[in-house]
Amino acid sequence: MRSDAPALRTAVRRVMVRLIPFLFLMYVIAFLDRVNIGFAKEEFQAHAGISEAAYALGAGLFFIGYALFEVPSNLIMTRVGARWWMCRIMVTWGLISAAMSLVNSEFLFYLLRFLLGVAEAGFFPGVILYITYWVPHAYRARCNALFYFGIPLASVLGAPLSGALLELDGAAGFLGWQWMFAVEGLIACVVGVWAFFYLDDSPAHAKWLTEEQRTTLQAALDAEDGAKRGPHRLLSALVDLRVLYFCLIYFLIQCSVYGMTFYLPTQVSEAVGSEVGLLVGLVTAIPWTVALVVNIVVNTAADRLAQPKKRFVAAACVAVGSVGIAASAAFSNPVLAIAGLSVAAAGYITVQPVFWTFPAAYLTGTAAAAGIGLINSLGNLGGFVAPVAKTWVESTLDSDAAGLYLLALCGFAAAALFLTLTKSEDPTATTRSTTPQTTRATKNLDRN
């Protein structure tokens, strides 16, 4: 079935309206609980006795636990279903995030950051995989982009929230950073329980779709799966050279993203000459607001391109982001520095939805669960490497700007790797008959 067929467009529109806003709400909370430590950095270090080196290590330890459990978590989700597993993930990470308010030593800081990564493992690749269950390839970049609204929205809404909670310092005998961790962690628990009752595991279980919509949508998704040429089995996906190449690209992107994110409130604080609080939170929201707009515009346009041409879009986005982060280090003028950070945020956020269309177009079945989990787990090790490398370079060269230049180099390297991606079959262009898939989809629906 053509991707622009009216029946399919109607079904996809229903899916986007029903699922995507809730998924990016979940991502807002996930990303906020992951990076809110950047807002608490100075007060947290002072009251909990955390050194600069310990902070960098603890911020990165999240990604070690995250990487170790990504693939197993994704495979479990394929067995137990998305609503059960997403509920489990959110409730456990919310409780651990709230427990960060009790940190009083470097050891406890390390332990909770590691456990937070373990608890959240599987959420992001699980959602990317979940979208492939519902959205055909021709609509996937814009759906990924809407989901990725969670990152900038976590800062547009979360930055002022974190700043305001920090200003509750002393209320009821708790410090501001304790209020921030506790409140934002408990929000994750509430939304996790909501996810159990709101999400459906697949189109076959979606009572909010008509029978025609379920059949049409499943037939289109089955036809695309039949056209994919990547590995179909678990072990073959984990050693596939193209999957490992995707891992390297995503690793470099995440080095730039998290190297910027963890230290963005501090950079803004220095640029505006104010301590981290509500004002800095509001100014920090500016780069992410720019990213919101650029993200959806670029990815909607990218969906109109054949898959091989999307690599040029991805390369341009990450390269522009790297120019922005380098410019933010080069300019001492606050307005120019914030402008550079805005360009960086727009480029780094926009490239990621485009990136995920490549492995999603290549992998299917159990291989998709394992491959997407592996790419995200190894790629997110960039979140561990970036803070440590940034601190080391700045200390070695005695230059605060050197760390940002290093992050920019990572982005330029990712852009070069995008350009060297070989052309792969565009699953939307397949001419295979969809009759067998349609029949299978109808039988599956009848069984359910």
TORMI-508499 format. One record per atom (N, C-alpha, C): residue in three letters; x, y, z. Coordinates in steps of 0.1 Angstrom, whole numbers, plus 5000, padded with zeros to 4 digits. Example, Ala and Ser with C-alpha at 12.3 -4.5 7.8 and 13.67 -1.06 7.14 Angstrom:
% TORMI-508499
ALA513249435078ALA512349555078ALA513249675078SER512849785071SER513749895071SER512950005079
//
This chain:
% TORMI-508499
MET500849885000MET500050005000MET500950125000ARG500550224992ARG501250354991ARG501150425004SER502350495008SER502350565021SER501450685021ASP500950735009ASP500050845009ASP498650805007ALA498350675008ALA496950625007ALA496050685018PRO494850735015PRO494050795025PRO493750715037ALA493450585035ALA493150495047ALA494450485056LEU495550475050LEU496750465059LEU497050605066ARG496950715058ARG497150845064ARG496250865076THR495050825075THR494050845086THR494450765098ALA494950635096ALA495350555107ALA496550605114VAL497550655106VAL498750705112VAL498450835120ARG497550915114ARG497151035121ARG496551005135ARG495750905136ARG495150865148ARG496250815158VAL497150745153VAL498250695161VAL499150815167MET499450905158MET500251025162MET499551105173VAL498251125171VAL497451205181VAL497351135194ARG497150995194ARG496950925206ARG498250895213LEU499350855206LEU500550795213LEU501650895215ILE501950975204ILE503151055204ILE503251155215PRO502151235218PRO502151325229PRO502551255243PHE501951145245PHE502251075258PHE503651025258LEU504150975247LEU505550925246LEU506551035249PHE506251155243PHE507251265246PHE507051325260LEU505851315266LEU505751345280LEU506651255289MET506651125285MET507451035293MET508951075291TYR509351115279TYR510751145276TYR511151275283VAL510151375284VAL510451495291VAL510951465305ILE510151375312ILE510451335325ILE511751255326ALA511951165317ALA513151085316ALA514451175315PHE514351265305PHE515551345303PHE515751445314LEU514651495320LEU514851585332LEU515451515343ASP515051395346ASP515651325358ASP517051285355ARG517451275342ARG518751235338ARG519751355339VAL519251475336VAL520151585336VAL519951695346ASN518951675355ASN518651785365ASN519851805374ILE520751705374ILE521851725383ILE522751845378GLY522551885365GLY523251995361GLY522852125368PHE521552135371PHE520952245378PHE521452255393ALA521552135398ALA521952125413ALA523452125415LYS524252135404LYS525652105404LYS526352175416GLU526352305417GLU527152385426GLU526652365441GLU525352375443GLU524852355457GLU524952205461PHE524652115451PHE524751975454PHE526251935458GLN527251985451GLN528651955454GLN528952015467ALA528552135470ALA528952205483ALA528352135495HIS527052095494HIS526452035506HIS526651885507ALA526951815496ALA527151665497ALA528551635497GLY529451735495GLY530851705496GLY531351635483ILE530951675472ILE531251615459ILE532251705452SER533451645448SER534451725441SER534151735427GLU534851815419GLU534551835405GLU534751705397ALA535851635400ALA536151515394ALA535151405397ALA534751405410ALA533651305414ALA532351335407TYR532051465406TYR530851505399TYR530851455384ALA531951475377ALA532051435363ALA531951275362LEU532551205372LEU532451055372LEU531051015375GLY530451075385GLY529051035389GLY528051065378ALA528251185371ALA527351215360ALA527451115349GLY528651065347GLY528850965336GLY528450825340LEU528550785353LEU528250645357LEU526850605353PHE525950695352PHE524550665348PHE524650585335PHE525450625326PHE525550555313PHE526150425313ILE526950395323ILE527450255324ILE526350155327GLY525550185338GLY524450105341GLY523450095330TYR523250215323TYR522350225312TYR522750125300ALA524050135297ALA524550055286ALA524449905289LEU524749865301LEU524849725304LEU523449655303PHE522349725305PHE521049665306PHE520149705295GLU520649775285GLU519749825274GLU519249705265VAL520149625260VAL519649515252VAL518749415259PRO519149365271PRO518149285279PRO516849345281SER516849475284SER515549545287SER514649545275ASN515249575263ASN514449575251ASN513949445247LEU514749335250LEU514249205247LEU513149165256ILE513249205269ILE512149175278ILE510849245274MET510949365269MET509749445265MET509049365253THR509749305244THR509149225234THR508349105239ARG508749065251ARG508048945257ARG506848985265VAL507049085274VAL505949125283VAL505049235278GLY505449305268GLY504649415263GLY505049555268ALA504749655260ALA505249785263ALA504649845275ARG503349825278ARG502749895289ARG503249845302TRP503449715304TRP504049665316TRP505449715318TRP506249705307TRP507649735309TRP507849885311MET507149975303MET507350115305MET506950165319CYS505850095324CYS505450125338CYS506550095348ARG507149975347ARG508249935355ARG509450025355ILE509850065342ILE510950145341ILE510750285347MET509650345345MET509450485350MET509250485366VAL508650385371VAL508450385386VAL509750365393THR510550275388THR511850245395THR512850365393TRP512850425381TRP513850535380TRP513350655388GLY512050675389GLY511450785397GLY511850775411LEU511750645417LEU512150625431LEU513650655433ILE514450605424ILE515850625425ILE516250775424SER515650835414SER515850985413SER515551065425ALA514351025431ALA513951095443ALA514951065455ALA515550945455ALA516550905465ALA517850995464MET518051055453MET519251145451MET519151255461SER518051285466SER517851395476SER518551355490LEU518951225491LEU519551175503LEU521051165503VAL521651205491VAL523051185489VAL523851275499ASN524851205506ASN525651275515ASN527151235514SER527451155504SER528851115501SER529051085487GLU530351075483GLU530651045469GLU530150905465PHE530350805475PHE529950665472PHE528450655469LEU527650715477LEU526250715475LEU525850775462PHE526550885459PHE526250955446PHE526550865435TYR527750795435TYR528050695424TYR527050585423LEU526650535435LEU525750415435LEU524450455429LEU523850565433LEU522550605428LEU522550645413ARG523550705409ARG523650745395ARG523750615386PHE524550515391PHE524650385384PHE523250315384LEU522650315395LEU521250245396LEU520250315388LEU520350455387LEU519450525378LEU519550485364GLY520750465359GLY521050415346GLY520450275344VAL520650185354VAL520050055353VAL518550055352ALA517950145360ALA516450155361ALA515950205348GLU516550305342GLU516050365330GLU516450285317ALA517350195318ALA517750115306ALA516550055299GLY516550075286GLY515550025278GLY514350115275PHE514350235282PHE513250325279PHE513350385265PHE514450445262PHE514550515249PHE514550415238PRO515350315237PRO515350225226PRO513950145226GLY513350135237GLY512050065238GLY511050155230VAL511050285232VAL510150375225VAL510450375210ILE511750385207ILE512050385192ILE511550255186LEU511750145193LEU511150015187LEU509650015187TYR509050075198TYR507550075199TYR506950155187ILE507650265183ILE507150345172ILE507150265159THR508150175157THR508150095145THR507049995145TYR506449965157TYR505249885157TYR503949955152TRP504050085151TRP502850165149TRP502950255137VAL504150295133VAL504250405123VAL505050355111PRO504550355099PRO505350325087PRO506450415084HIS507450365076HIS508650435075HIS508550585069ALA507550605061ALA507350735054ALA506950845064TYR506550805076TYR506050905086TYR506950905098ARG508050815098ARG508750795110ARG509650905115ALA510350975106ALA511251085110ALA510451195118ARG509251235113ARG508551335120ARG507951285133CYS507651155134CYS507151095147CYS508351095157ASN509551045152ASN510751055160ASN510951195165ALA510751295156ALA511051435160ALA510051485170LEU508751435169LEU507851475180LEU508151415193PHE508651285192PHE509051225205PHE510251295211TYR511151335202TYR512451405206TYR512051545212PHE510851595210PHE510451715217PHE510751705232GLY510851585237GLY511051565251GLY512351625256ILE513451625247ILE514651685252ILE514551835254PRO514251905243PRO514152055245PRO512952095254LEU511852015254LEU510752045263LEU511152025278ALA512051925280ALA512551905294ALA513252025299SER513852105290SER514552225294SER513652345294VAL512852355283VAL511852465282VAL510952475295LEU510452355298LEU509552355310LEU510352315323GLY511252225321GLY512052165333GLY513052265338ALA513652345330ALA514652445335ALA514052535345PRO512952605341PRO512252695351PRO511752615364LEU511252495361LEU510752415373LEU511952375382SER513052335376SER514252305385SER514752425392GLY514752535385GLY515252665391GLY514352705402ALA513052695400ALA512052735411ALA512152635423LEU512352505420LEU512552415432LEU513752445439LEU514852485432LEU516152515439LEU515952635449GLU514952725445GLU514752835453GLU513852805466LEU513452685467LEU512752645479LEU513752615490ASP514952655488ASP516052625498ASP515552655512GLY515552565521GLY515252585535GLY513752555538ALA512952545528ALA511552515531ALA511352375537ALA510552365548ALA510352245556ALA511652175560GLY512752255561GLY513952195565GLY514852125555PHE514352135542PHE515152065531PHE515852175523LEU516952135517LEU517652215508LEU517052225494GLY517352325486GLY516652335473GLY516952215464TRP518152165464TRP518452055455TRP517751925459GLN517451915472GLN516751805477GLN515251805473TRP514651925473TRP513351945468TRP513251905453MET514251955445MET514251925431MET514251775428PHE515151705434PHE515251555431PHE514051485436ALA513551515447ALA512351445453ALA511151465445VAL510851595441VAL509551625434VAL509651575420GLU510751595413GLU510851545399GLU510851395398GLY511451325408GLY511451175408GLY510051125410LEU509251185419LEU507951135422LEU506951155410ILE507251265402ILE506451285390ILE506551165381ALA507851115379ALA508050995371ALA507250875375CYS507150855388CYS506350745394CYS504850755390VAL504350875391VAL502950895387VAL502650865373VAL503550925364VAL503350905349VAL503550755346GLY504450685353GLY504750545350GLY503450465352VAL502750485363VAL501450415366VAL500450445355TRP500450575351TRP499450615341TRP499750545328ALA501050525324ALA501450455312ALA500850315311PHE500750245323PHE500250105323PHE498750105318PHE498050205321PHE496650205317PHE496350275304TYR497350345299TYR497150425287TYR497650365274LEU498850295275LEU499450245263LEU498850105259ASP498950085246ASP498549945240ASP499849885234ASP499949755234ASP501149695230ASP501349695215SER500249695207SER500349695192SER499049735186PRO499049765173PRO497749805167PRO496649705169ALA496949575170ALA495949475172ALA495149485185HIS495749555194HIS495049575207HIS494449715209ALA494549795199ALA494149935200ALA492649945197LYS491849955207LYS490349965206LYS489950105200TRP490850205201TRP490650335196TRP490850345181LEU491250235174LEU491350235160LEU490150145155THR489650175143THR488650095137THR489249965132GLU488449865129GLU489049745124GLU489749765110GLU489149855102GLU489849885089GLU491149955091GLN491250045101GLN492450115104GLN493550015109ARG493149925118ARG494049825123ARG494649735112THR493749695103THR494149605092THR495049675083THR494649795079THR495449875069THR496849905075LEU496849955087LEU498149985093LEU499049865095GLN498549755099GLN499349635101GLN499849585088ALA499049585078ALA499449545064ALA500649625059ALA500549755061ALA501649845056ALA502949815064LEU502849795077LEU504049765085LEU504649625082ASP503749525079ASP504249395076ASP504949395062ALA504449475053ALA505049485040ALA506449545041GLU506649645049GLU507949705051GLU508949615057ASP508449535067ASP509349435074ASP509849335064GLY508949295055GLY509349195045GLY510349245035ALA510449375034ALA511349435024ALA512749465030LYS512949455043LYS514149495049LYS515249385047ARG516449435045ARG517549335042ARG518549315053GLY518249375065GLY519249355076GLY519049225083PRO519849195093PRO519649075100PRO518349065107HIS517848935109HIS516548915115HIS516648855129ARG517848805132ARG518048725145ARG518948805155LEU518748765167LEU519448835178LEU520948845177LEU521548735176LEU523048735176LEU523648805163SER522948775152SER523448835140SER523348995140ALA522449045147ALA522249185148ALA523449245157LEU523849175167LEU524849225176LEU526249235170VAL526449155160VAL527849155154VAL527749215139ASP526649265135ASP526549315122ASP527349445120LEU528149455110LEU529049565108LEU528249695106ARG527149695099ARG526449825098ARG525849865111VAL525349775119VAL524849815132VAL525949875141LEU527149815140LEU528249865148LEU528650005143TYR528550025130TYR528850155124TYR527850265129PHE526550225130PHE525550305136PHE525850345151CYS526450245158CYS526850265172CYS527850375173LEU528850375164LEU529950465164LEU529350615161ILE528550625151ILE527950755148ILE527150805160TYR526350725166TYR525550765177TYR526350795189PHE527450725191PHE528350755202PHE528950895201LEU529350935189LEU529951065187LEU528851175189ILE527651155184ILE526551245186ILE526251265201GLN526251155209GLN525951165223GLN527051235231CYS528251215226CYS529351295233CYS529151445232SER528651485221SER528351635219SER527151675227VAL526051595226VAL524851625232VAL524951635248TYR525551535254TYR525551525268TYR526651615274GLY527751625266GLY528851725270GLY528251865271MET527351895262MET526752025263MET525652035274THR524851935275THR523651935284THR524051935298PHE525051855302PHE525351855317PHE525951985321TYR526552065312TYR527152195317TYR526452315311LEU525352295305LEU524552415299LEU524152515309PRO523552475321PRO523152575331PRO524352655336THR525552585338THR526752655342THR527252755332GLN527152715319GLN527552805308GLN526652925308VAL525352905309VAL524453015308VAL524653105321SER524853045332SER525153115344SER526353215343GLU527453165337GLU528553245334GLU528353355324ALA527553315314ALA527253415303ALA526453535308VAL525453505317VAL524553615321VAL524953675335GLY526053615341GLY526553665353GLY525653655365SER524953535366SER523953515377SER524153375382GLU523853345394GLU523853215400GLU522653135394VAL522852995394VAL521852915388VAL520552925397GLY519452955391GLY518252975397GLY517152995387LEU516053065390LEU514953085381LEU515453155369LEU516253265370LEU516653345358LEU517453255349VAL518453185354VAL519253105346VAL518452995339GLY517452945347GLY516552845341GLY515752895329LEU515253015330LEU514553075319LEU515353095307VAL516653145309VAL517553175298VAL517953045292THR518152945300THR518552805295THR517552755286ALA516252795288ALA515152745279ALA515252795265ILE515952905263ILE516052965250ILE516552875239PRO517752815241PRO518352725231PRO517352605228TRP516752555238TRP515852445236TRP514552485229THR514152605231THR512952655223THR513252665209VAL514452715205VAL514852715191VAL514952575186ALA515452475194ALA515552345189ALA514152275186LEU513152315194LEU511852265192LEU511352295178VAL511452415174VAL510952465161VAL511752395149VAL513052405150VAL513952355140VAL513752205138ASN513552135149ASN513451985149ASN512251945141ILE511151995143ILE509951945136ILE509951995121VAL510452115119VAL510452155105VAL511452075096VAL512652045101VAL513551975094VAL513151825092ASN512651765102ASN512351625101ASN511051595093THR510151695093THR508951685084THR509451685070ALA510351775067ALA510951785053ALA511751655050ALA512451605060ALA513251485057ALA512451365053ASP511151355059ASP510351245055ASP509951235040ARG510151355034ARG509851355019ARG510951305011LEU512051275017LEU513251235010LEU513351075010ALA514051025000ALA514350875000ALA515350855011GLN515350735017GLN516250715029GLN517750745026PRO518350705014PRO519750745012PRO520050895013LYS519150975009LYS519351115009LYS519251185023LYS518651105032LYS518551165046LYS519951175053ARG520951105047ARG522251115054ARG522851255052PHE522451315041PHE522951455039PHE522351555049VAL521051525052VAL520351605062VAL520951585076ALA521251465079ALA521751425092ALA523151495094ALA524051485083ALA525351535084ALA525351685086ALA524451755078ALA524351895079ALA523951945093CYS522951865099CYS522451905113CYS523551895123VAL524251785123VAL525251765134VAL526451865132ALA526751895119ALA527851985116ALA527552125121VAL526252165118VAL525852305122VAL525852305137GLY525352205144GLY525352205159GLY526752215164SER527752155158SER529152165162SER529652305160VAL529252375149VAL529652515147VAL529152595159GLY527852565162GLY527252645173GLY527952635186ILE528352505190ILE528952485203ILE530352545203ALA531052545192ALA532352605191ALA532252755192ALA531152815186ALA530952955187ALA530653005201SER529952915208SER529552955222SER530852965231ALA531852885227ALA533052895235ALA533953015231ALA533853045218ALA534653155213ALA534253295217PHE532953315219PHE532353445221PHE532253475236SER532653585241SER532453625255SER531253705256ASN530753765245ASN529453835246ASN528253745249PRO527453775260PRO526453685264PRO525453655253VAL525053755245VAL524053735235VAL524553635224LEU525853655220LEU526453575210LEU526653435215ALA526953425228ALA527153285234ALA525853215235ILE524753275239ILE523453215239ILE523053175225ALA523353265215ALA523053235201ALA523753105196GLY525053095200GLY525752975197GLY525252855203LEU524852855216LEU524252745222LEU522852705216SER522152805211SER520852785205SER521052705192VAL522052745184VAL522452675172VAL522852525175ALA523652515185ALA524152385189ALA522952295193ALA522052345202ALA520952265206ALA520052225194ALA519852315185ALA518952285173ALA519652175165GLY520952185162GLY521552085154GLY521651955160TYR521951945173TYR522151815180TYR520851745182ILE519751825185ILE518451755187ILE517851715174THR518051795163THR517351765150THR518051645144VAL519351625146VAL519951505139VAL519451375144GLN519051365156GLN518851235162GLN517551165157PRO516451235155PRO515251165148PRO515651115134VAL516451195127VAL516851145113VAL517751025115PHE518651025124PHE519550915126PHE518750785128TRP517750785137TRP517050665140TRP516250605129THR516050675118THR515350615106THR516250515099PHE517650525101PHE518550435094PHE518450295100PRO518750275113PRO518550145119PRO517150085118ALA516150175119ALA514750125118ALA514450075104ALA515050135094ALA514850095080ALA515649965076TYR516549925085TYR517449815082TYR517149695090LEU516649705102LEU516449595111LEU514949555113THR514749435116THR513349385118THR513349275128GLY512149245134GLY512049125143GLY512849145156THR513349025161THR514149025173THR515449105171ALA515949105158ALA517149185155ALA516949335157ALA515749385155ALA515449525157ALA515549555172ALA514949475180ALA514949495195ALA516449495200ALA517149395195ALA518549385200ALA519449495194GLY519349515181GLY520149615174GLY519949755179ILE518649795180ILE518349935185ILE518849945199GLY518649845207GLY519149845221GLY520649865222LEU521349785213LEU522849795213LEU523349935208ILE522749985198ILE523050115193ILE522950225204ASN521750215210ASN521550315221ASN522450295233SER522750175236SER523550145248SER525050195246LEU525550145235LEU526950185232LEU527050335228GLY526050385221GLY526150525218GLY526050615230ASN525250575240ASN525050655252ASN526250645261LEU527250565258LEU528450565266LEU529150705263GLY528750775252GLY529250905250GLY528850995262GLY527750965269GLY527351045280GLY528251025292PHE528950905292PHE529950885303PHE531350945299VAL531750925286VAL533050975282VAL533051125281ALA531951195277ALA532051335274ALA532351425287PRO531651405298PRO532051485310PRO533451465315VAL533851335314VAL535251305319VAL536251365310ALA536051345296ALA537051395287ALA537051555287LYS535851615288LYS535751755288LYS536551815300THR536351755312THR537051795324THR538551775323TRP538951665317TRP540451635316TRP541051735306VAL540451755295VAL541051855285VAL541151995290GLU540052035297GLU540152175303GLU541252185314SER541352075322SER542452075332SER543852075326THR543951985316THR545251975309THR545752095302LEU544752165295LEU545152275287LEU544852405294ASP544352395307ASP544052515315ASP543152615307SER542052555301SER541152635292SER539752585293ASP538852665298ASP537452625298ASP536852605284ALA537352675274ALA536852655261ALA537352535254ALA538452475258ALA538952355252ALA538052235252GLY537252225263GLY536352115264GLY535252125254LEU534752245252LEU533652265242LEU534152245227TYR535452285225TYR535952255212TYR536152105209LEU536452025220LEU536551885218LEU535151825215LEU534051875221LEU532751825218LEU532351855204ALA532751975199ALA532552015185ALA533251915176LEU534451875179LEU535151785170LEU534451655169CYS533851605180CYS533051485180CYS531851495170GLY531251615170GLY530151635161GLY530551635146PHE531651695143PHE532151705130PHE532551565125ALA533051475134ALA533451345131ALA532151265127ALA531051285135ALA529851215132ALA529251255118ALA529451385115ALA528951435102ALA529651365091ALA531051345092ALA531751275082ALA531351135081LEU531051065092LEU530650925091LEU529250915084PHE528351005087PHE527051005080PHE527251005065LEU528151095060LEU528351105045LEU528950985039THR529550895047THR530150775042THR529250655042LEU528050675048LEU527050565048LEU526750525034THR526750395031THR526350345018THR524850355016LYS524450365003LYS523050365000LYS522450235003SER521250245010SER520550125014SER519150125007GLU518550015006GLU517150015000GLU516250095008ASP515450175001ASP514450255008ASP513150165009PRO512750135021PRO511650035023PRO510350095018THR510250225016THR508950285011THR508850264996ALA509950234990ALA509950224975ALA509750074970THR509549984979THR509449844975THR508249824967THR508349734957THR507249704948THR506649564951ARG507049504962ARG506549374965ARG505049374968SER504449264965SER502949264967SER502749254982THR501649324986THR501349325001THR500249225004THR499849144994THR498749054997THR499048955008PRO500248885007PRO500448785018PRO500548855032GLN501148965032GLN501249035045GLN499849085050THR499049125040THR497749175044THR496949055050THR497048935043THR496348825048THR496848785062ARG498148785064ARG498648755077ARG498248845088ALA498148975084ALA497749075094ALA496349055098THR495449025088THR494049005091THR493848885100LYS494648775098LYS494548655107LYS494948695121ASN496048775122ASN496548815135ASN495448895143LEU494748985135LEU493749065141LEU492548975146ASP492248875137ASP491148785141ASP491448705154ARG492748665155ARG493148585167ARG493048675180ASN493248805178ASN493248895190ASN491848945192
//
